[in-house]
Structures are given as C-alpha cells and as structure tokens.
Amino acid sequence: MLCAGARGGRNAKRQAELFAGEQYGIIGSHFRSVAHLISDFAGELGRDLSLSVVQSERPGTGCLARAGLSGPHLQAYESVPGAHAYTEYMAWLALYGSAAEVAAAYLVNFRAWGENCDG
C-alpha cells in the first residue's frame, strides 16, 4: 500500500513524499472536476454520485496528513506530468463526457485507488 510509506511502512520516506506531492495536485484537480460535474449533472443521481466521489477523496487527504507534509511544502511541489493522466482525463470528461462515460471512468479508478491506499 502506498499510504503505508507515509506511516514508515515498506516505502522509503522520499517515495512517500513524492506520492503525497502528486496526490495533493491530483486531489485539488479532482475536486474542481467534480464541482463541474455537480453543476452539469444536477439531477439527484448525478449529484449523489458526484458527492460520493468527493467523499472518496477523504482517504487521500488522510494519507497526505500522515506523510507529515505541510501545506506550503505541498503547494510548492512540482508534479510529474505523467502522474496526472487520469486527472487530466477526468477534467476532460467533466467538460465533454456523458454521464455514462464519467461513471465508467470512476468505476475503473475506484478499484485501482482502493488497492493503493488503505485510508
């Protein structure tokens, strides 16, 4: 589990810092995409799905806190572009995708994310 590194697990401290820095950028971008989705899919089902997505980010924010990195350190972190392919894809979907395309992307991502961070 990647978050284990933030608690001194099997990942080195630097790997945990890199992970936390990338996640900080990903989570911020994801919140902006979800805000757009909430405005586009304002019906009850779309709103409920979007709000549950926001709640799913909580384990990620907890992982950042366990890494012991401060806000200024995370804000100054320069992301690796390749680490944000999914985030960029979700931003594109938030603007141009159908509800079905968005739901399918989340279904694929949730399992992968769940396997990487135990919250």
N, C-alpha and C positions, 0 to 999 in steps of 0.2 A: 504494500500500500504506500503510495506516495506521501500521504499525510503522516505516516509513521516516521518519516525523516524529520518532520517538524518537531517530533517528540523525542528525537535522539534514537530512532529505530535503525533500520538497516541502511538507510541512505545517509550519505555524508551531509554535513551541515551546509555546504555550498550548494549541493543539489536541492536541498530543502529551500534555500534562499532563492534559487533560480525558479523553482516551482512556484513559490509564493509570489514572486515578482510577476511571473506570467499570469498567474491566476488573478492577481489584482487587476490587471488590464482586461482580462477576459471577462471577469465578473462585471466590471463597470460597463463594458460594451454590451454585455448580455442584458443588463438592466435597461439600457437605452433601447435595445431592440424589443424587449418585452413591453416597454411603455408604448412603443409604436403599435405593437400587436394588440394591446388592450384597446387602443383607440380605433383600430381597424376592425377588430372582431369583438365589438361591444356587446354582442348577444351573451346570454348567460353562460352557455357552454364555452365560448371563446374566452370570456372574461375569467371564468373559473379555471380554465386550463392555463391561461397566462399568469394568473395569481399563484397557481400551484408551482409554476416554473420559477417564479420569484422566490417562493419558499424553498425550492430545491437548491437555491444558491447558498442557503444558510450553512450547510456543512463546509462549503468552500471558504466562507468568511471565517468560520471557526478554525479552519486549518491555517489560515493566514495569521490569526491571533496566536496559535500555538507555535508558529515559526518564530515568534518574538520580534517581528519586524515592525518598525514604526511607520506611521502614515507618511512622513516626509521621505523615508527610505524607499517605500513602495512607489510613491509618486515620482521619484527621480529615476526609478528603474527603467532602462531602455529595453523594450521587448524584442524578442527574436521574431521576425516576421512570420516564419514558418510555423510558429506555435499558435498562430491565430487564424488558420484556415477555416476551422469550424465557426469561429466567432464572426469572421467576415461573411461566411455563407449564411449564417443566421441573420446578420444585418441585411443582406440582400433579400432573403426570404421575407423579412419583416416589411420590406418595402414593396416587393413584387410577387411574393408567393401566395398561393392559395392556402386556405385553412388546412387542407389535406396534406399539402407539401410541408407545412410547418409542423403539423402533428407527426408526420413520418420522421422528420429530422430529429425531433425531440425523442421519439421512441428509440432511435438508434443511439443517440447521445447518452441518454439516462443510464443505460446499462454500462456503457464504457466508463462513464464518470463514476458510477457507483463502485465499480471494480478498482478504481484508482484512489478513492478517498473514502475512508470509513466514517467520516464525520465526527 
